[in-house]
Amino acid sequence: MNPIPKTIAQFIDASNRYDIDQMARCFADDATVHDVGEDLQLTGRSSIRQWLEDTRGKYSLQTRPLETSGDDENFEILAEVSGTFDGSPLKFRYRFNLQGESIRFLSTTYVDE
């Protein structure tokens, strides 16, 4: 496993603590999130923050990285995600694009094994 870049590690830690404000601060002001499973694309920190609050609160998500790859700009995590949803836990692939110390792009995809 590649070491997880600081910003992404902070994002995962904040997610597991349900710290929505800290999670949102990990994103660039004009960041984009693509939630493939929900066919949802969001742009801007305030829209992303609302999505984070809705999904984390609704499903009580916990994320545990299983595999990592990439570098300080483009990084991918295969994670086990558990929570209060049918089929928990499930695996998701997270693809990040970083710009400096901010997440510029995040794509989330359910992994059907």
N, C-alpha and C positions, 0 to 999 in steps of 0.2 A: 504494500500500500504506500502510495506517495503521501508525504505529510500534507495535511489540509492547510491551505492558506489561512492566515490569521482572521481575515474578514469572514470567511465561510465558517470557520470554527466558532467565531463569535455568534454568527447567525444560528447555527445548530444549537449551541448552548442556550441562547436566548429562547429559541423555539421550545426546547425541552423544559424551560422554566416558565413558559407562557408569557414572556416579556415582549409583548407586541411592539412597544415603543423602541426597544433596543433592536429588534428584528428589522423594523422599518428603517432605522438609522444606518443599517448596513447597506442600503440601496442608494444609488445615485439619484439625484432629484428627477432625472428624466429616464430612469430605468424602465425596462420592460420585463414582464413576467408572462410566460406562456404556459398555462395549465392545460396540457394536451388532453387529459382525461375529461375535463369539463369543457373542452373546446373554448377556452377563455383566454383572451389576451388583454393585459392591463398595461398602461403606461403612466408613469408618474408615481412618486412616493406615496401620495395620499390615497390613490386608488389601490396601490399595492398593500398599504397598511390596512385598508378596509378588508381586502381579500384575506390577509393574514388573520385578522381578528375573527372574521366569519368562519374560516376553515379550522383554525386552532380551537376556538371556543366550541364549535359544533361537534368536533370529533376528538377532542382531548389528545392530540397527536404527540407521539414520542418518536424521535428519529435516532436510529443507530447505524452509523456507516459500516458497511461490510467490505467494500472495495473502493479504492480511489485511484484516479489517474489524472495526469495533466500537469500544468505548470502554473505560474503566478498570474497568467492571463486567462487561460481556458482550463477549466477544471471540471471533472465529472465524478459523481459519487453514486454508487449503488448502495441503497440503504434499506434497512428493514424499518417499516413505519407501522407502529401499533397505535391503537386508539379505540374509540367507541364507534366503530363502523363495521359493517358486515365483512367477514372474511379476515379480520385482523388477526395477525399482522400480515401485511402485504409488502412487496418490494417495489421501490420506485427508483428511477434514475433521475438524478438532478444534474443538469448541465448549466454551469455558471460561466459567465464572461465577466472578468474583473477589469476595472479601470482604476489604477492606483489602489486605494483601500476601500473602494465601493463596488458593490455588485451592479453591473450595468445591464446584465441580462440573466434570467433564470428560466429554464424550461423544466417542467416536471412531467414525467411519463411513468405510468404504471407498467411494471414488467410482469408479463404473463409467462409463468414457467410451466 
